[in-house]
Amino acid sequence: MPVVKFSQANATIEGGIWTSDDEDLTDLLNEWTQNEIRTATIGEPFFLLYSPSNPYPDMTIAQTAADTWDGKITDEGTPPEHEPDRIY
């Protein structure tokens, strides 16, 4: 599970859900993530977030959040295992 350091606290994402010791940051990131998923259009990072072409959606969310909210990924976590029958 990726960990992102923001100015106010660290946040972790697992299964598309953010957690942090800072409840306001947790709420902000979860609401932002859901809004980005709902409004994603072609060419945006979240458009194909949960498609087979994206093997690590949590990292996609973490990278986009870090870019959007001036954060830094401090731990990339362990990506899902490679599935040999999946076309990436």
N, C-alpha and C positions, 0 to 999 in steps of 0.2 A: 504494500500500500504506500503510495507516494506521500511524502511530507513536504509541505510548503511553508517557508518562514515568511510571514507578513510582518509589517512594522509593529503590530500590536501583539501578535502571538503566532505560534505554529498551528497549522491545521493539517489533518490527515484525511485522505479520501479513500474509501473502500466501497466498492459496489455502487459508485455514483453518489454516495452520501458522505458529506463532510462532518468531521468532529474536531473539536478544539476545546481547550480550557476556557476560552473566551466565548460565552454564549452568543453575544452579538455577532461575532465573526462567523460562528457556525451558522446562525440564521441567515446572515447576509450571503454567505457562499452557497448555501443550499438553495435559497431563493433565486440567486443569480444563475446557478447551474440549471435549474428547472426552466427558468425563463429563456435561457440560451438554447436549450434543447427544443422548447416549444416554438421558438421563432427562427430557428436555423434555416438558412436557404443554401442553395447549391454554392459550393466553394467555401463555405464557412466550416470551421473545425468540427462543429457538432452535428453537421448535416448527416453524416454517415457514422455517427458515434458508436452505435451498437450493431453495425453491420459486420459481417465476417471480414471485411477488408480492414477493420481496425482491431488488431489483436490485443490492445491494452487501453481500453477506453478511459480508465482512471488516470492514466498518464496524459492522455489527450486533454482531459478536464484540468488536471493539475498544471500542465504547461500553459494552457489558455488563461487560467486564473492567475498564474504568476505573471504573465505578460500584462494582463488587464489591471491587476491590483498591485503592481510593483512588488511582487513576491519573488522568492528564490527557492527552487527545489533543493532541499537539503538531503533527501533520501528518495531514490527512485523506486524503492521497494522491489519486490520480486515479480517480474512479469508472468502472466499465465504461461503454462506450458505450451510449446509448439504443437499444433495439431496437424499431423501429416496429411490428412485428407481435406484440410481447409485450404482454399485458394485465398492468398493474402494480397 
